[in-house]
Amino acid sequence: MKAQAILETAQALVAGDKGLLAMDESVPTCDKRFAALGIPQTDEARRAYREMIVTTPNLGDCISGAILFDQTIHQATKAGVPFVKVLLDAGIIPGIKVDAGAKDLAGHPSEKITEGLDGLRDRLASYAQMGARFAKWRAVIVPGDGIPSRGCIEANAQALARYAALCQEAGLVPVVEPEVLMDGDHTMARCAQITEEVLRAVFEQLYLQRVMLEGMILKPNMVLPGLACSTQPTVDEVADATVKCFLRAVPAAVPGIAFLSGGQPSELASVRLNAMNVRFKTRVPWALAFSFARAIQQPALEIWRGEAANVPAAQQALFHRADCDRAARRGEYTAAMENA
């Protein structure tokens, strides 16, 4: 029974033309973004911001699931309605980030390991009782001179797999997020090489930990050069390199690939996702979806700026970005949508 529920949730998260909204920024990350815009860095400001997001009219037309942070899943609207109920009423599946963040990996200078496995079984049970139906864990892979090392890749792959197994034990769908960062001057070819190596290691560990691949979602980076690379590829070149890499490394049993935006400008993230669906949607075994954070939130945050009077305009901007990404899933996004 639990396995069937997991399968149904995984399918629902990538069904049709919808995608995931990542609104799981930690308190320090959220405060950093607030500070840049002169917004007070308080619990109430963070609560009000998340209320603005979850109460956006018609958001469920574009978003299948929302990834929450621990603080957020405990919060409610000003009227006292829990955010989990607001999401469910909008037809959006609540999810939860469960990792404890990336820390320095001992013995591996400049490399990271994600922590949070201690006590995870009990935390997952608690989140499931609160209404969460899926979870997320992010591994951070840093490209650089001589890195990532095999030790770093294997350590993060094993942690992702153990997390995923615990999620399914608790009846939750694991969103598995191995992110090769865009920072640096590495080429697109180097990103493809690293991404394929990471994905192969992750799926090897998922097999070893007996994770049901039909009941998980992969949340990876697109194959992109570093932001400081002198050669920046075309949109079609990114689509080709990304899908080629994933066809080599991601089993067909996985129901969906929900790409992270990773700091890409909002419109560019939509354009690149659109190109993948235009060129490959009928030729790949998994849904090509999105799980964007900043690429959906940032325009709305810049309008909101902590002012209640700005909520309607901010919500309109949030829905617009989600709607653009929905169109990109169909392969129907156009630049004209930005001026609509």
C-alpha positions as CSV (number, residue, x, y, z in Angstrom):
1,M,0.0,0.0,0.0
2,K,2.8,2.4,0.9
3,A,4.7,1.6,-2.3
4,Q,1.6,2.3,-4.4
5,A,1.1,5.7,-2.7
6,I,4.8,6.5,-3.4
7,L,4.4,5.6,-7.0
8,E,1.2,7.7,-7.4
9,T,2.8,10.7,-5.7
10,A,6.0,10.5,-7.9
11,Q,3.8,10.4,-11.0
12,A,1.7,13.3,-9.8
13,L,4.7,15.5,-9.2
14,V,5.7,15.3,-12.9
15,A,2.3,14.8,-14.5
16,G,1.1,16.9,-17.4
17,D,2.9,20.2,-17.8
18,K,3.5,21.2,-14.2
19,G,6.7,21.3,-12.1
20,L,8.0,21.9,-8.6
21,L,8.4,25.2,-6.8
22,A,11.4,25.1,-4.5
23,M,10.7,27.5,-1.6
24,D,13.0,25.7,0.9
25,E,15.7,28.4,1.4
26,S,17.3,28.2,4.9
27,V,17.0,31.1,7.3
28,P,20.5,32.4,6.4
29,T,19.9,32.1,2.7
30,C,16.5,33.8,2.9
31,D,17.9,36.6,5.1
32,K,20.7,37.2,2.7
33,R,18.2,37.8,-0.1
34,F,16.0,40.0,2.1
35,A,19.0,42.1,3.1
36,A,19.9,42.7,-0.5
37,L,16.5,44.3,-1.0
38,G,16.2,46.1,2.4
39,I,13.6,43.7,3.8
40,P,13.7,43.1,7.6
41,Q,15.3,39.7,8.4
42,T,12.7,38.5,10.9
43,D,10.5,35.4,11.4
44,E,7.4,37.5,10.6
45,A,8.9,38.8,7.3
46,R,9.8,35.3,6.2
47,R,6.4,34.0,7.2
48,A,4.7,36.9,5.3
49,Y,6.8,36.2,2.2
50,R,6.0,32.5,2.2
51,E,2.3,33.4,2.7
52,M,2.5,35.6,-0.4
53,I,3.8,32.6,-2.4
54,V,1.4,29.9,-1.2
55,T,-1.7,32.1,-1.6
56,T,-0.9,33.1,-5.1
57,P,-4.1,32.7,-7.1
58,N,-4.2,29.7,-9.5
59,L,-0.6,28.6,-8.6
60,G,-1.8,25.0,-8.7
61,D,-2.4,25.4,-12.4
62,C,1.4,25.4,-12.9
63,I,2.9,23.9,-9.8
64,S,2.4,20.2,-8.8
65,G,4.5,20.3,-5.6
66,A,6.2,22.8,-3.3
67,I,9.4,22.1,-1.3
68,L,9.2,23.7,2.1
69,F,11.8,24.5,4.8
70,D,11.4,23.2,8.4
71,Q,10.4,26.7,9.6
72,T,7.9,27.1,6.8
73,I,6.1,23.7,7.2
74,H,5.3,24.8,10.8
75,Q,3.9,28.2,9.7
76,A,0.4,29.4,8.9
77,T,-1.2,32.4,7.2
78,K,-2.1,35.5,9.1
79,A,-5.6,34.0,9.4
80,G,-4.2,30.9,11.1
81,V,-4.5,28.5,8.2
82,P,-1.4,26.1,8.0
83,F,0.6,26.5,4.9
84,V,0.3,22.8,4.3
85,K,-3.5,23.1,4.1
86,V,-3.3,26.1,1.8
87,L,-1.1,24.1,-0.6
88,L,-3.3,21.0,-0.5
89,D,-6.4,23.1,-1.1
90,A,-4.7,24.6,-4.1
91,G,-4.0,21.1,-5.5
92,I,-0.2,21.4,-4.7
93,I,1.6,18.5,-3.0
94,P,3.6,19.6,0.1
95,G,7.2,18.5,0.3
96,I,10.1,19.2,2.7
97,K,13.8,19.8,2.6
98,V,15.5,17.4,5.1
99,D,19.2,17.8,4.6
100,A,21.3,19.8,7.1
101,G,23.3,21.6,4.5
102,A,26.7,21.2,2.8
103,K,29.7,21.2,5.0
104,D,33.5,20.9,4.3
105,L,34.5,17.3,3.5
106,A,37.3,16.2,5.8
107,G,40.5,15.5,3.9
108,H,39.1,17.0,0.7
109,P,40.0,20.7,0.4
110,S,37.3,22.8,-1.4
111,E,34.9,19.9,-1.5
112,K,31.5,19.5,0.3
113,I,29.5,16.7,1.9
114,T,25.8,17.1,2.8
115,E,24.9,16.3,6.4
116,G,21.7,15.3,8.1
117,L,21.3,11.6,8.1
118,D,21.4,11.4,11.9
119,G,17.9,11.3,13.2
120,L,16.4,11.4,9.7
121,R,14.1,8.5,10.2
122,D,12.3,10.2,13.0
123,R,12.2,13.6,11.2
124,L,10.7,12.0,8.1
125,A,8.0,10.3,10.2
126,S,7.1,13.6,11.8
127,Y,7.0,15.5,8.5
128,A,4.8,12.7,7.0
129,Q,2.4,13.2,9.9
130,M,2.3,16.9,9.1
131,G,1.2,16.2,5.6
132,A,4.5,16.1,3.6
133,R,4.4,13.6,0.8
134,F,7.9,14.0,-0.6
135,A,11.3,15.2,0.5
136,K,14.4,16.7,-0.9
137,W,18.2,16.3,-0.2
138,R,20.8,18.3,-2.1
139,A,24.4,17.2,-2.7
140,V,26.9,20.0,-3.8
141,I,29.6,19.0,-6.3
142,V,32.2,21.7,-6.9
143,P,34.1,21.7,-10.2
144,G,37.6,22.9,-10.0
145,D,41.3,22.1,-10.5
146,G,41.5,18.4,-9.8
147,I,38.0,18.2,-8.3
148,P,35.6,16.7,-7.8
149,S,37.4,13.8,-6.4
150,R,36.1,10.2,-6.5
151,G,35.9,10.2,-2.7
152,C,33.7,13.3,-2.7
153,I,31.4,11.9,-5.4
154,E,31.0,8.5,-3.7
155,A,30.4,10.0,-0.3
156,N,27.6,12.3,-1.6
157,A,26.1,9.5,-3.7
158,Q,25.9,7.2,-0.7
159,A,24.3,9.9,1.5
160,L,21.7,10.6,-1.3
161,A,20.9,6.9,-1.5
162,R,20.6,6.4,2.2
163,Y,18.3,9.4,2.4
164,A,16.2,8.1,-0.5
165,A,15.8,4.7,1.1
166,L,14.7,6.3,4.4
167,C,12.2,8.5,2.5
168,Q,10.5,5.5,0.9
169,E,10.5,3.6,4.2
170,A,8.5,6.6,5.6
171,G,6.1,6.6,2.5
172,L,7.7,9.7,1.0
173,V,8.9,10.3,-2.5
174,P,12.6,11.2,-2.4
175,V,13.7,14.1,-4.7
176,V,17.4,13.3,-5.3
177,E,19.4,16.5,-6.0
178,P,23.1,16.1,-7.1
179,E,24.1,19.6,-8.2
180,V,27.2,20.3,-10.2
181,L,27.7,24.0,-9.5
182,M,27.8,26.7,-12.2
183,D,30.6,28.6,-10.3
184,G,34.0,28.6,-12.1
185,D,35.4,28.7,-15.6
186,H,34.9,25.0,-16.6
187,T,33.6,24.3,-20.1
188,M,30.3,22.7,-20.9
189,A,32.2,19.5,-21.9
190,R,33.8,19.4,-18.5
191,C,30.4,19.8,-16.8
192,A,29.0,17.0,-18.9
193,Q,31.8,14.7,-17.9
194,I,31.4,15.5,-14.2
195,T,27.6,15.3,-14.3
196,E,27.6,11.9,-16.0
197,E,30.2,10.6,-13.5
198,V,28.1,11.9,-10.6
199,L,24.8,10.4,-12.0
200,R,26.4,7.0,-12.5
201,A,27.7,7.0,-9.0
202,V,24.3,8.1,-7.6
203,F,22.3,5.5,-9.4
204,E,24.8,2.7,-8.4
205,Q,24.2,3.6,-4.8
206,L,20.5,3.9,-5.2
207,Y,20.5,0.3,-6.6
208,L,22.6,-0.9,-3.6
209,Q,20.3,0.8,-1.1
210,R,17.3,-0.9,-2.9
211,V,15.6,2.4,-3.7
212,M,12.5,2.0,-5.9
213,L,13.5,4.1,-9.0
214,E,9.9,4.4,-10.1
215,G,9.1,6.2,-6.8
216,M,11.7,9.0,-6.9
217,I,12.4,12.2,-8.8
218,L,15.8,13.3,-10.0
219,K,16.6,17.1,-9.5
220,P,19.9,17.7,-11.3
221,N,21.7,20.6,-12.9
222,M,21.5,21.3,-16.6
223,V,24.8,20.7,-18.4
224,L,26.3,24.2,-18.6
225,P,29.7,25.8,-18.7
226,G,30.9,27.7,-15.6
227,L,29.7,31.3,-15.3
228,A,33.3,32.5,-15.9
229,C,33.9,30.4,-19.0
230,S,34.8,32.4,-22.0
231,T,32.7,30.2,-24.3
232,Q,29.0,30.2,-23.7
233,P,26.9,27.8,-25.8
234,T,23.6,28.3,-27.6
235,V,20.3,27.2,-26.1
236,D,20.1,24.2,-28.5
237,E,23.7,23.2,-27.6
238,V,22.8,23.2,-23.9
239,A,19.6,21.1,-24.7
240,D,21.6,18.6,-26.7
241,A,24.4,18.2,-24.2
242,T,22.1,17.9,-21.3
243,V,19.8,15.3,-22.8
244,K,22.7,13.3,-24.3
245,C,24.3,13.1,-20.8
246,F,21.1,12.0,-19.1
247,L,20.3,9.4,-21.7
248,R,23.6,7.8,-20.9
249,A,23.2,7.9,-17.1
250,V,19.6,8.0,-15.9
251,P,17.5,4.7,-16.0
252,A,14.2,4.8,-17.8
253,A,12.4,3.7,-14.7
254,V,12.8,7.2,-13.2
255,P,9.5,9.0,-13.8
256,G,10.8,12.5,-14.1
257,I,13.8,14.8,-14.2
258,A,13.0,18.1,-12.6
259,F,15.9,20.5,-13.4
260,L,17.1,23.0,-10.8
261,S,17.7,26.6,-12.0
262,G,21.0,26.9,-10.2
263,G,21.3,30.7,-10.5
264,Q,20.3,30.9,-14.2
265,P,18.4,34.1,-15.1
266,S,14.6,33.3,-15.0
267,E,14.0,33.7,-18.7
268,L,17.1,31.7,-19.7
269,A,16.0,28.8,-17.5
270,S,12.7,28.8,-19.2
271,V,14.2,29.0,-22.7
272,R,16.6,26.1,-22.1
273,L,13.9,23.8,-20.6
274,N,11.7,24.7,-23.6
275,A,14.4,23.7,-26.0
276,M,14.8,20.3,-24.3
277,N,11.1,19.6,-24.6
278,V,10.9,20.9,-28.2
279,R,13.8,18.7,-29.3
280,F,13.5,15.6,-27.2
281,K,10.1,15.3,-25.4
282,T,9.0,12.4,-27.6
283,R,12.4,10.7,-27.5
284,V,13.1,10.4,-23.8
285,P,11.7,7.9,-21.3
286,W,11.2,10.5,-18.4
287,A,9.3,13.7,-18.1
288,L,11.5,16.8,-18.5
289,A,10.2,19.1,-15.8
290,F,11.4,21.9,-13.5
291,S,12.1,22.4,-9.8
292,F,13.0,26.1,-9.8
293,A,13.6,28.4,-6.8
294,R,15.1,31.8,-7.7
295,A,14.1,31.5,-11.3
296,I,10.4,31.6,-10.2
297,Q,10.7,33.6,-7.0
298,Q,13.2,36.4,-7.7
299,P,11.0,38.7,-9.8
300,A,8.2,38.4,-7.2
301,L,10.6,39.1,-4.3
302,E,11.9,42.2,-6.0
303,I,8.4,43.5,-6.4
304,W,7.2,42.5,-2.9
305,R,10.1,44.0,-0.8
306,G,8.2,43.3,2.4
307,E,5.3,45.6,1.6
308,A,1.7,44.3,2.0
309,A,0.6,46.7,-0.7
310,N,2.9,45.0,-3.2
311,V,1.5,41.5,-2.7
312,P,-1.0,41.4,-5.7
313,A,1.7,42.6,-8.1
314,A,4.3,40.2,-6.6
315,Q,1.9,37.3,-6.9
316,Q,1.1,38.2,-10.5
317,A,4.9,38.1,-11.3
318,L,5.2,34.7,-9.5
319,F,2.4,33.2,-11.4
320,H,3.8,34.6,-14.7
321,R,7.1,32.9,-14.2
322,A,5.5,29.6,-13.2
323,D,3.2,29.8,-16.2
324,C,6.2,30.4,-18.5
325,D,7.9,27.3,-17.1
326,R,4.7,25.4,-17.6
327,A,4.7,26.4,-21.2
328,A,8.4,25.4,-21.5
329,R,7.4,21.9,-20.3
330,R,5.0,21.7,-23.3
331,G,7.7,23.1,-25.6
332,E,5.5,26.2,-26.2
333,Y,7.4,28.9,-24.4
334,T,8.1,32.0,-26.5
335,A,9.8,35.3,-25.8
336,A,6.5,37.0,-26.6
337,M,5.1,35.5,-23.3
338,E,7.4,37.9,-21.4
339,N,5.6,40.9,-22.8
340,A,2.1,39.5,-22.4
